[in-house]
């Protein structure tokens, strides 16, 4: 308390003391809040879970987009749209089977994305 004392050896006036007490109280309040935040394990776990949930959601969306793009490319390869597209008369059942396989892959990708997203909601 003597850090604000006057150079002539007298003690600080009451207003200076009140200001110093207010500064000390504010600093103590910040310190207590910081210690409480460090001790709040539940809040820390919830923050970590929210962060991980966001990361998983982003990865699932990215995987879904990538799989959709791959499915689109495969679909174009199976169904060419050129002058020779109508020339394959005997491959009708083979092409139909490929479309079903492709549809199954897309459905599986969507199912995985839904399961991952819902599982994250329960964490």
C-alpha positions in Angstrom: 0.0 0.0 0.0 2.9 2.3 0.4 3.7 2.3 -3.4 1.5 5.3 -3.8 2.6 7.0 -0.7 3.8 10.6 -1.0 7.5 11.3 -1.1 7.3 13.2 2.2 6.6 10.1 4.3 2.9 10.7 4.8 0.3 8.0 4.2 -1.9 8.1 1.0 -5.2 9.9 1.3 -8.5 7.9 1.5 -9.3 8.4 -2.2 -6.1 6.8 -3.2 -6.7 3.9 -0.9 -10.2 3.4 -2.3 -8.9 3.3 -5.8 -6.2 0.9 -4.9 -8.7 -1.4 -3.2 -10.9 -1.3 -6.3 -8.0 -2.2 -8.5 -7.1 -5.1 -6.2 -10.7 -6.3 -6.1 -10.9 -6.3 -9.9 -7.6 -8.2 -10.2 -8.7 -10.7 -7.6 -12.0 -11.2 -9.5 -10.2 -11.9 -12.7 -7.9 -14.4 -11.0 -10.8 -16.2 -9.4 -12.6 -16.4 -12.7 -9.5 -17.9 -14.4 -9.1 -20.5 -11.6 -12.7 -21.4 -11.8 -12.5 -21.9 -15.6 -9.4 -24.2 -15.1 -11.2 -26.2 -12.5 -14.4 -26.6 -14.6 -13.7 -30.0 -16.1 -17.2 -30.4 -17.4 -17.1 -27.2 -19.4 -13.7 -28.1 -20.8 -15.0 -31.5 -21.9 -18.0 -29.9 -23.6 -15.8 -27.5 -25.5 -13.6 -30.3 -26.6 -16.6 -32.4 -27.7 -18.1 -29.5 -29.7 -14.7 -29.0 -31.4 -14.4 -32.8 -32.3 -18.1 -32.8 -33.4 -17.4 -30.0 -35.8 -14.4 -31.7 -37.2 -16.2 -35.0 -37.7 -19.1 -33.2 -39.4 -16.8 -31.4 -41.8 -15.0 -34.6 -42.6 -18.3 -36.4 -43.2 -19.5 -33.6 -45.5 -16.2 -33.7 -47.4 -16.3 -37.4 -47.8 -19.9 -37.2 -49.0 -19.0 -34.6 -51.6 -16.0 -36.6 -52.8 -18.1 -39.8 -53.1 -20.8 -37.9 -54.9 -18.3 -36.6 -57.4 -16.8 -40.0 -57.9 -20.3 -41.4 -58.4 -21.0 -38.7 -61.0 -17.8 -39.6 -62.9 -18.5 -43.3 -62.8 -22.1 -42.6 -64.0 -20.7 -40.7 -67.0 -18.3 -43.5 -67.8 -21.1 -46.1 -67.7 -23.5 -43.9 -69.8 -21.5 -42.2 -72.5 -23.5 -39.5 -74.2 -21.9 -39.6 -77.6 -22.9 -40.9 -81.1 -21.7 -44.4 -80.1 -24.0 -44.5 -77.0 -26.8 -46.1 -78.9 -24.6 -48.7 -80.6 -24.4 -51.0 -77.6 -27.6 -53.1 -77.8 -26.3 -56.2 -76.0 -25.0 -54.4 -72.9 -28.4 -53.3 -71.6 -28.4 -55.6 -68.6 -24.8 -55.0 -67.8 -25.4 -51.2 -67.8 -28.5 -51.6 -65.7 -26.5 -53.6 -63.1 -23.8 -50.9 -63.1 -26.4 -48.3 -62.4 -27.8 -50.3 -59.5 -24.3 -50.8 -58.1 -23.7 -47.1 -58.4 -27.0 -46.2 -56.7 -26.1 -48.6 -53.9 -22.7 -46.9 -53.4 -24.3 -43.5 -53.2 -27.0 -44.7 -50.8 -24.3 -46.3 -48.6 -22.3 -43.0 -48.6 -25.4 -41.0 -47.6 -26.2 -43.6 -44.8 -22.7 -43.3 -43.4 -22.9 -39.5 -43.4 -26.3 -39.6 -41.6 -25.0 -42.1 -39.0 -21.9 -40.1 -38.3 -23.9 -36.9 -38.0 -26.5 -38.4 -35.6 -23.8 -40.1 -33.5 -22.1 -36.8 -33.0 -25.3 -35.3 -31.8 -25.4 -37.8 -28.9 -21.9 -37.0 -27.6 
